[in-house]
Amino acid sequence: MGLLQEKLAKHPFYAMAHDIKERGIYPYFREIEGKQGTEVDMGGHHVLMFGSNAYTGLTGDERIIEAGCQAMRQYGSGCAGSRFLNGTLDIHTQLERELAEFMGKDDTLVFATGFTVNSGVIPQLVGKDDYIICDDRDHASIVDGRRLSFATQLRYKHNDMADLERVLQRCEPDKVKLIIVDGVFSMEGDLCKLPEIVELKHKYNASIMVDEAHGLGVFGRDGRGVCDHFGLTDEVDLIMGTFSKSLASIGGFIAADQVVIDSLRHTARTYIFSASCTPAATAAAREALRIIQAEPERIKALWDVTNYALKRFKEEGFEIGDTESPIIPLYVRDIEKTFVVVARAFEEGVFINPVIPPACAPSDTLVRYALMANHTKEQVDESVVRLKKVFQELDIIK
C-alpha cells in the first residue's frame, strides 16, 4: 500500500463506512430498479420512497420523458463543449429566457449541475477586499464556492439575526458584503429569515444571494420559491436554482440583473470550462417548468400531503424540529442509532435518508423524510406506522 492509500485508509469516514458495512446497516448507494416514484424497487425490496427530492412528482412524467427524447433526436446526446465555445444550443437560451421571466429577473445562466452554479458563481462575485457571509447550515456547494474565493469569509449562527448583524458590524462599510443563504435548509426543512435579512441588507449596504434548490416548485406563486413566497424577489440580488429536484432533470441556474449575468457569463469558471447541460436535460427541465405553471394543483397536492404528514408525525410523538416544508426531519440524536433506524426502516419497507456529521452536529443526527406531490395520505399513514415501530424499538420515542 502506497502513502496515498495509507493516508486515505486512516480517514475516519473510511473506517466508519467499513464498520457499518460489516454490521449490515450501510445505507448508501442502494440501486433503484426503475423510475423514481412514490414506491420503488431496490435490491429485491419494494419500498415507499420518502428519501427523494422530487417534490413535484414529475420524474416519471411521460411528457418530460418525451421532451428529453425529442431533444436527443434533434440535437444528439451531448454538446461536446462548453457554453462559451461550441456548446450553446438554442434550447439553452430559450430555457434561460423562460427561467428569467419565471424568477422575475433580467436574465439567467444555465449550468450543467446545481453544485457547479454555487461553486462557480460565488468566487467570481467577490474579491480579496470583500466579504462573504454565510449561515452556518448552508449547503456544501455554497461552502465549497466560498472556499474558492479570496474574500474574507464569515459565518453566523443558523437563522440568528442578532449574530448576522454582529458579523455585518465587523465589515468595512465601503466593501462588498455578500450574504449567501439557503431559502429552504435541505436537512432541517426550515426557511431562512429573509425579511429580516433584507432589513439588515439595507442597514449595512449588503447584497443577498439565495439558494432556491429546495424552494423552487414548492413555495411562492406557481413554485417560484421562497423569495417570491416572502414577496422579496426584487430585494434579492441573485437567485440560484436547480433542475434536479422539482424540475425532474439535472442542471442549475443563476438569476440576476443584467450586469451580474453578463459578468458571470465571461468569468464563472464552471460555466466557461464545463461541458454544457445536455439537450435531453435542458428540454426536460423546460417541460417541467411549463408543467408546474400550467398545473397549480400539483403544488397544492404537495402542500396537502405535507401538512397531513406534519400533523401525523406530531401526533405520534416524533421530534420534527422547526420544519416548514415537505422536508421533515425525524430527530434521532445518536449517530449509531441513525444508521440502525434507516436499515430497520428499509426492512419495514420505507426508504429514508440518514443525516450525520458533517451535515449536522453529532447531537442533532436525524433521518430525513421528504414528500412528493403524488404521495397519498394512505402512503403517509403506512410509513408513519412503520417508522413509529422502528423508533419505539430503539427507544427513541415512547
VMD Tcl script that draws the C-alpha trace (Angstrom):
set ca {
  {0.00 0.00 0.00}
  {1.39 3.43 -1.00}
  {1.49 6.56 1.14}
  {-1.66 7.90 -0.53}
  {-3.61 4.73 0.18}
  {-2.32 4.59 3.76}
  {-3.44 8.16 4.36}
  {-6.91 7.58 2.92}
  {-7.36 4.34 4.86}
  {-6.85 6.27 8.10}
  {-9.64 8.75 7.35}
  {-12.40 8.39 9.97}
  {-15.16 8.17 7.36}
  {-13.34 5.31 5.62}
  {-13.23 3.38 8.88}
  {-16.85 4.21 9.69}
  {-18.04 3.07 6.27}
  {-16.30 -0.28 6.68}
  {-17.68 -0.69 10.18}
  {-21.31 -0.10 9.25}
  {-20.95 -2.33 6.18}
  {-19.74 -5.18 8.37}
  {-22.70 -4.62 10.69}
  {-25.19 -4.70 7.80}
  {-26.50 -1.17 8.30}
  {-24.76 0.61 5.41}
  {-27.43 2.91 3.87}
  {-25.74 4.36 0.80}
  {-25.71 3.70 -2.96}
  {-28.79 1.47 -3.00}
  {-29.78 0.68 -6.57}
  {-33.25 1.72 -7.74}
  {-34.65 -0.61 -10.37}
  {-36.91 1.70 -12.36}
  {-38.40 5.20 -12.34}
  {-38.23 7.13 -9.10}
  {-41.79 7.46 -7.86}
  {-43.59 7.21 -4.54}
  {-42.83 3.48 -4.48}
  {-39.70 1.85 -5.91}
  {-37.93 -1.48 -6.10}
  {-34.46 -1.66 -4.55}
  {-32.40 -4.81 -4.40}
  {-35.39 -7.09 -4.14}
  {-37.25 -4.80 -1.74}
  {-40.44 -2.90 -2.64}
  {-40.35 0.28 -0.55}
  {-42.21 3.52 -0.03}
  {-39.93 6.29 -1.30}
  {-39.64 9.10 1.24}
  {-35.99 9.85 0.50}
  {-36.33 11.79 -2.76}
  {-36.16 15.49 -3.67}
  {-38.72 15.12 -6.48}
  {-41.18 17.44 -4.75}
  {-43.43 17.97 -7.77}
  {-43.55 14.23 -8.52}
  {-42.55 14.74 -12.15}
  {-39.56 12.41 -12.56}
  {-41.63 9.76 -14.33}
  {-43.96 12.10 -16.22}
  {-44.28 10.93 -19.84}
  {-44.41 14.49 -21.18}
  {-41.00 15.22 -19.70}
  {-39.57 11.92 -20.89}
  {-40.81 12.60 -24.42}
  {-39.39 16.14 -24.39}
  {-35.99 14.70 -23.48}
  {-36.22 12.04 -26.20}
  {-37.19 14.57 -28.86}
  {-34.27 16.80 -27.88}
  {-31.84 13.90 -28.24}
  {-33.22 13.09 -31.67}
  {-32.82 16.72 -32.78}
  {-29.55 17.71 -31.05}
  {-27.87 14.41 -30.21}
  {-26.78 13.11 -26.83}
  {-24.38 15.90 -25.84}
  {-22.91 19.26 -26.79}
  {-19.20 18.30 -26.86}
  {-18.13 21.64 -25.44}
  {-18.80 24.49 -23.05}
  {-21.41 27.18 -23.42}
  {-18.56 29.65 -24.00}
  {-17.44 27.96 -27.23}
  {-19.41 25.36 -29.20}
  {-21.84 24.15 -26.53}
  {-24.68 26.69 -26.67}
  {-27.92 25.42 -28.23}
  {-30.99 27.47 -28.99}
  {-32.88 25.49 -26.34}
  {-30.36 26.64 -23.72}
  {-31.10 30.30 -24.40}
  {-34.84 29.62 -24.70}
  {-34.81 27.98 -21.26}
  {-32.80 30.89 -19.84}
  {-35.38 33.38 -21.09}
  {-38.24 31.36 -19.62}
  {-36.44 30.99 -16.28}
  {-35.70 34.74 -16.15}
  {-39.38 35.56 -16.65}
  {-40.42 32.91 -14.11}
  {-37.95 34.11 -11.47}
  {-38.62 37.81 -12.04}
  {-35.05 38.70 -13.01}
  {-33.40 40.24 -16.07}
  {-31.60 37.11 -17.20}
  {-30.30 33.70 -16.16}
  {-27.39 31.38 -16.90}
  {-27.92 27.61 -17.11}
  {-25.16 25.37 -15.73}
  {-24.62 21.61 -16.05}
  {-25.37 20.98 -12.35}
  {-26.66 22.90 -9.39}
  {-23.44 22.32 -7.46}
  {-21.42 24.00 -10.21}
  {-23.66 27.06 -10.03}
  {-22.64 27.80 -6.45}
  {-19.05 26.62 -6.79}
  {-18.59 28.71 -9.96}
  {-20.63 31.83 -9.27}
  {-19.64 32.65 -5.69}
  {-15.87 33.02 -6.27}
  {-16.49 35.48 -9.12}
  {-18.78 37.81 -7.20}
  {-16.36 38.97 -4.54}
  {-12.62 39.58 -4.26}
  {-9.92 39.83 -1.62}
  {-11.18 43.13 -0.19}
  {-14.78 41.92 0.10}
  {-16.82 39.72 2.45}
  {-18.84 36.52 2.11}
  {-21.29 35.95 4.96}
  {-23.00 32.55 5.26}
  {-25.48 30.82 7.53}
  {-23.60 28.01 9.25}
  {-26.03 25.44 7.83}
  {-25.70 26.50 4.19}
  {-25.36 23.71 1.63}
  {-21.97 22.12 0.86}
  {-21.96 23.69 -2.62}
  {-22.09 27.14 -1.02}
  {-19.32 26.14 1.38}
  {-17.13 24.96 -1.49}
  {-17.92 28.09 -3.50}
  {-16.85 30.41 -0.71}
  {-13.69 28.36 -0.12}
  {-12.66 29.15 -3.69}
  {-13.00 32.88 -3.08}
  {-10.28 35.27 -1.89}
  {-12.87 37.24 0.09}
  {-12.93 37.34 3.88}
  {-15.29 34.54 4.91}
  {-17.62 34.99 7.88}
  {-20.42 32.83 9.26}
  {-23.37 33.46 11.54}
  {-25.33 31.07 13.72}
  {-28.21 29.37 11.96}
  {-31.10 31.81 11.45}
  {-29.74 34.01 14.25}
  {-30.32 37.55 13.03}
  {-28.58 39.15 16.01}
  {-25.48 37.15 15.15}
  {-25.77 38.13 11.48}
  {-25.88 41.78 12.49}
  {-22.86 41.27 14.75}
  {-20.97 39.85 11.74}
  {-22.04 42.72 9.48}
  {-20.83 45.23 12.03}
  {-17.33 43.76 11.71}
  {-17.20 44.50 7.97}
  {-15.75 47.64 6.42}
  {-18.74 49.74 5.29}
  {-17.40 50.55 1.82}
  {-16.64 46.95 0.83}
  {-18.94 44.43 -0.87}
  {-20.75 42.29 1.69}
  {-22.48 39.27 0.13}
  {-24.91 37.35 2.35}
  {-25.49 33.83 0.96}
  {-28.27 31.70 2.39}
  {-30.41 28.66 1.61}
  {-34.05 29.55 1.07}
  {-35.06 26.17 2.49}
  {-32.45 24.36 4.56}
  {-32.12 20.95 2.95}
  {-31.79 18.77 6.06}
  {-33.95 20.51 8.67}
  {-36.62 21.86 6.30}
  {-36.86 25.31 7.90}
  {-36.79 28.59 5.96}
  {-34.28 31.41 6.06}
  {-35.46 34.58 7.75}
  {-35.44 36.53 4.52}
  {-37.47 39.58 5.64}
  {-35.02 40.20 8.49}
  {-32.02 39.58 6.21}
  {-33.37 42.17 3.76}
  {-33.68 44.71 6.60}
  {-30.04 44.12 7.50}
  {-29.06 44.36 3.83}
  {-30.34 47.92 3.73}
  {-28.94 48.83 7.13}
  {-25.41 47.70 6.20}
  {-25.44 48.17 2.41}
  {-25.04 44.44 1.71}
  {-26.10 42.16 -1.16}
  {-28.04 38.89 -0.95}
  {-27.83 35.57 -2.81}
  {-30.50 32.95 -2.08}
  {-30.18 29.26 -2.96}
  {-33.66 28.11 -4.00}
  {-32.71 24.46 -4.62}
  {-35.43 23.23 -2.23}
  {-37.79 26.19 -2.60}
  {-38.31 26.05 -6.36}
  {-41.51 24.18 -7.23}
  {-42.60 24.27 -3.58}
  {-43.03 27.85 -2.32}
  {-44.36 31.02 -3.93}
  {-46.62 31.60 -6.92}
  {-46.51 28.52 -9.17}
  {-43.43 27.39 -7.24}
  {-41.27 30.46 -7.81}
  {-39.57 29.90 -4.48}
  {-39.02 31.38 -1.05}
  {-38.07 34.83 -2.38}
  {-41.48 35.06 -4.07}
  {-43.18 33.49 -1.03}
  {-41.98 36.45 1.06}
  {-42.63 38.96 -1.75}
  {-38.95 39.92 -1.75}
  {-37.68 38.85 -5.17}
  {-36.70 42.42 -6.08}
  {-34.67 42.72 -2.87}
  {-32.55 39.65 -3.60}
  {-29.59 40.26 -5.89}
  {-29.02 36.69 -7.06}
  {-31.29 33.65 -7.00}
  {-29.89 30.18 -7.60}
  {-31.95 27.12 -8.50}
  {-31.58 23.51 -9.56}
  {-33.30 21.23 -12.06}
  {-32.60 18.01 -10.15}
  {-35.48 18.35 -7.71}
  {-38.80 19.92 -8.70}
  {-37.81 20.23 -12.37}
  {-37.17 16.48 -12.79}
  {-33.86 16.81 -14.63}
  {-30.22 17.70 -13.94}
  {-28.64 21.14 -14.08}
  {-28.93 24.50 -12.42}
  {-29.17 28.24 -12.98}
  {-28.40 31.65 -11.55}
  {-30.86 34.52 -11.99}
  {-29.91 38.16 -11.50}
  {-29.84 41.60 -13.11}
  {-28.15 42.07 -16.47}
  {-24.88 43.46 -15.11}
  {-24.34 40.43 -12.86}
  {-25.30 37.89 -15.54}
  {-23.14 39.49 -18.24}
  {-20.19 39.48 -15.84}
  {-20.68 35.83 -14.84}
  {-21.16 34.79 -18.46}
  {-17.50 35.68 -19.06}
  {-15.92 34.82 -15.71}
  {-17.65 31.88 -13.97}
  {-15.16 29.06 -14.42}
  {-17.63 26.18 -14.00}
  {-19.71 27.77 -16.77}
  {-16.85 28.52 -19.16}
  {-14.79 25.36 -18.62}
  {-17.52 22.71 -18.15}
  {-19.45 20.99 -20.91}
  {-22.91 22.46 -21.22}
  {-26.16 20.94 -19.98}
  {-27.18 18.05 -22.26}
  {-30.01 18.52 -24.78}
  {-32.20 15.96 -23.01}
  {-31.69 17.50 -19.56}
  {-32.34 21.02 -20.91}
  {-35.55 20.04 -22.69}
  {-36.76 18.03 -19.68}
  {-36.26 20.97 -17.32}
  {-38.01 23.31 -19.73}
  {-41.03 20.98 -20.00}
  {-41.18 20.59 -16.20}
  {-41.09 24.38 -15.77}
  {-44.05 24.70 -18.11}
  {-45.96 21.91 -16.35}
  {-45.68 23.38 -12.85}
  {-47.01 26.70 -14.15}
  {-49.87 25.03 -16.03}
  {-50.82 22.70 -13.17}
  {-51.02 24.66 -9.90}
  {-52.99 21.76 -8.43}
  {-49.71 19.83 -8.32}
  {-48.19 22.18 -5.73}
  {-51.48 22.26 -3.82}
  {-51.37 18.46 -3.61}
  {-47.80 18.65 -2.31}
  {-48.85 21.00 0.47}
  {-51.97 18.98 1.33}
  {-49.91 15.82 1.86}
  {-47.12 17.76 3.58}
  {-49.46 19.31 6.13}
  {-51.06 15.92 6.71}
  {-47.67 14.28 7.30}
  {-46.56 17.05 9.69}
  {-49.75 16.54 11.68}
  {-49.35 12.75 11.81}
  {-45.72 12.82 12.96}
  {-46.55 15.32 15.71}
  {-49.49 13.18 16.83}
  {-47.27 10.11 17.13}
  {-44.64 11.86 19.23}
  {-41.80 12.29 16.72}
  {-39.43 15.23 17.21}
  {-39.51 17.16 13.92}
  {-37.88 20.50 14.78}
  {-38.85 23.75 13.05}
  {-39.58 22.46 9.55}
  {-41.98 24.49 7.40}
  {-41.59 22.46 4.22}
  {-42.02 19.00 2.63}
  {-38.66 18.11 4.26}
  {-39.44 16.55 7.63}
  {-36.50 15.80 9.94}
  {-37.12 12.93 12.36}
  {-34.54 13.50 15.08}
  {-32.62 10.53 16.44}
  {-29.75 12.37 18.18}
  {-27.40 9.41 18.10}
  {-25.10 8.55 15.17}
  {-25.21 4.77 15.56}
  {-28.97 4.67 16.08}
  {-29.46 6.83 12.99}
  {-27.90 4.12 10.81}
  {-29.92 1.43 12.55}
  {-33.15 3.40 12.04}
  {-32.51 3.67 8.29}
  {-31.67 -0.04 8.00}
  {-34.71 -1.14 10.01}
  {-37.00 1.25 8.12}
  {-35.77 -0.27 4.85}
  {-36.59 -3.74 6.18}
  {-40.04 -2.43 7.06}
  {-40.48 -1.07 3.52}
  {-39.73 2.64 3.98}
  {-36.77 4.39 2.32}
  {-35.44 7.42 4.20}
  {-32.04 9.13 4.41}
  {-29.57 9.37 7.32}
  {-28.17 12.79 8.24}
  {-24.98 12.62 10.29}
  {-21.88 14.84 10.76}
  {-20.62 16.87 8.97}
  {-24.14 17.60 7.67}
  {-25.22 18.23 11.28}
  {-23.83 18.28 14.80}
  {-23.33 14.84 16.45}
  {-26.18 15.63 18.85}
  {-28.53 16.58 16.01}
  {-28.47 13.41 13.87}
  {-31.73 12.67 12.13}
  {-33.41 10.80 9.33}
  {-34.75 12.93 6.50}
  {-38.30 12.22 5.31}
  {-39.38 14.12 2.19}
  {-42.67 14.31 0.32}
  {-43.76 14.47 -3.31}
  {-46.94 15.89 -4.80}
  {-48.11 12.39 -5.77}
  {-47.72 10.80 -2.34}
  {-51.06 9.76 -0.88}
  {-52.26 10.15 2.68}
  {-52.52 6.35 2.82}
  {-48.81 6.07 1.99}
  {-48.02 8.62 4.68}
  {-50.09 6.71 7.25}
  {-48.39 3.44 6.33}
  {-44.94 4.99 6.65}
  {-45.73 6.65 9.98}
  {-46.90 3.35 11.46}
  {-43.77 1.52 10.27}
  {-41.41 4.27 11.38}
  {-43.05 4.53 14.80}
  {-42.47 0.80 15.26}
  {-38.75 1.26 14.50}
  {-38.37 4.37 16.69}
  {-40.06 2.61 19.59}
  {-37.89 -0.50 19.17}
  {-34.84 1.72 19.57}
  {-36.34 3.70 22.46}
  {-36.21 7.00 20.54}
  {-39.87 7.77 21.13}
  {-42.32 6.25 23.58}
}
mol new
graphics top color blue
foreach p $ca { graphics top sphere $p radius 0.5 }
foreach p [lrange $ca 0 end-1] q [lrange $ca 1 end] { graphics top cylinder $p $q radius 0.2 }
display resetview
